[in-house]
């Protein structure tokens, strides 16, 4: 459970950094939060990896959900466009994340089954 909390922290930190970058265009003081957000994202990501989540899974989920949340929040906060085609792309991203996680779970079960078979 801890690895998922760390991954959530990495995603939220990265999204904060990205949104702050946009805000800093007009108000440079936001650059401080941008730097903290991006630094925090990598600290949390390293904690996720240390907690045992595979890099491909962690990075895939981090990147995909970061993109989706950034697109949604930039539409709400900055009035950036969010067209139906973009919405479909976001749904595809979320579907991809689900495929990655389901594939990871299946691989872990297969590995556990193989290990139990060898122990006999």
C-alpha positions as CSV (number, residue, x, y, z in Angstrom):
1,X,0.0,0.0,0.0
2,X,2.9,2.3,0.8
3,X,4.2,2.2,-2.8
4,X,0.8,3.4,-4.1
5,X,0.8,6.3,-1.7
6,X,4.3,7.2,-2.8
7,X,3.2,6.9,-6.5
8,X,0.3,9.2,-5.8
9,X,2.7,11.7,-4.2
10,X,4.9,11.5,-7.3
11,X,2.0,12.2,-9.6
12,X,0.6,15.0,-7.6
13,X,4.1,16.6,-7.2
14,X,4.7,16.4,-10.9
15,X,1.3,17.9,-11.8
16,X,1.9,20.7,-9.3
17,X,5.3,21.4,-10.9
18,X,3.8,21.4,-14.4
19,X,0.8,23.7,-13.5
20,X,3.2,26.0,-11.6
21,X,5.4,26.3,-14.7
22,X,2.4,27.5,-16.6
23,X,1.5,30.0,-13.8
24,X,5.1,31.2,-13.7
25,X,4.8,32.6,-17.2
26,X,2.9,35.6,-15.8
27,X,4.0,35.5,-12.2
28,X,7.6,34.4,-11.8
29,X,7.2,33.6,-8.0
30,X,5.5,30.3,-9.1
31,X,8.9,29.1,-10.3
32,X,9.7,28.2,-6.6
33,X,6.7,25.9,-6.4
34,X,7.6,24.5,-9.8
35,X,11.0,23.5,-8.6
36,X,9.7,21.9,-5.4
37,X,7.0,20.0,-7.4
38,X,9.5,18.5,-9.8
39,X,12.0,17.7,-7.1
40,X,9.3,16.2,-5.0
41,X,8.1,14.1,-7.9
42,X,11.6,12.4,-8.3
43,X,12.0,11.9,-4.6
44,X,8.6,10.2,-4.4
45,X,9.4,8.2,-7.5
46,X,12.6,6.9,-6.0
47,X,10.6,5.9,-2.9
48,X,8.2,4.0,-5.1
49,X,11.1,2.1,-6.7
50,X,12.6,1.4,-3.3
51,X,9.2,0.1,-2.1
52,X,9.4,-2.5,-4.9
53,X,7.2,-1.3,-7.8
54,X,8.9,-2.2,-11.1
55,X,10.3,0.8,-13.0
56,X,8.2,0.2,-16.1
57,X,5.0,0.1,-14.2
58,X,5.8,3.0,-11.9
59,X,7.1,5.2,-14.8
60,X,4.2,4.3,-17.0
61,X,1.5,5.1,-14.4
62,X,3.3,8.2,-13.3
63,X,3.7,9.6,-16.8
64,X,0.2,8.7,-18.0
65,X,-1.7,9.9,-15.0
66,X,0.5,13.0,-14.8
67,X,-0.4,13.9,-18.4
68,X,-4.1,13.2,-17.9
69,X,-4.4,15.2,-14.7
70,X,-2.3,18.1,-16.1
71,X,-4.5,18.3,-19.2
72,X,-7.7,18.3,-17.1
73,X,-6.5,20.8,-14.5
74,X,-5.0,23.1,-17.1
75,X,-8.4,23.2,-18.8
76,X,-10.0,24.1,-15.5
77,X,-7.4,26.5,-14.2
78,X,-6.1,28.2,-17.3
79,X,-9.0,27.8,-19.7
80,X,-6.9,25.7,-22.1
81,X,-8.9,23.7,-24.7
82,X,-10.1,20.2,-23.9
83,X,-11.8,18.8,-27.0
84,X,-13.7,15.6,-27.4
85,X,-10.7,14.1,-29.3
86,X,-8.5,15.1,-26.4
87,X,-10.9,13.5,-24.0
88,X,-10.8,10.3,-26.0
89,X,-7.0,10.4,-25.8
90,X,-7.2,10.8,-22.0
91,X,-9.5,7.8,-21.8
92,X,-7.0,5.8,-23.9
93,X,-4.2,6.9,-21.5
94,X,-6.2,5.7,-18.5
95,X,-7.0,2.4,-20.4
96,X,-3.2,2.0,-21.0
97,X,-2.5,2.5,-17.3
98,X,-5.1,-0.2,-16.5
99,X,-3.5,-2.6,-19.0
100,X,0.0,-2.0,-17.4
101,X,-1.3,-2.7,-13.9
102,X,-3.3,-5.7,-14.9
103,X,-0.3,-7.1,-16.8
104,X,1.9,-6.5,-13.8
105,X,-0.5,-8.4,-11.5
106,X,-0.8,-11.3,-13.9
107,X,3.0,-11.5,-14.2
108,X,3.4,-11.6,-10.4
109,X,0.8,-14.4,-10.1
110,X,2.6,-16.4,-12.8
111,X,5.9,-15.9,-11.0
112,X,4.5,-16.9,-7.7
113,X,2.9,-20.0,-9.3
114,X,6.3,-21.0,-10.9
115,X,8.1,-20.5,-7.6
116,X,5.6,-22.7,-5.7
117,X,5.9,-25.3,-8.4
118,X,9.7,-25.4,-8.0
119,X,9.6,-25.6,-4.3
120,X,7.8,-29.0,-4.4
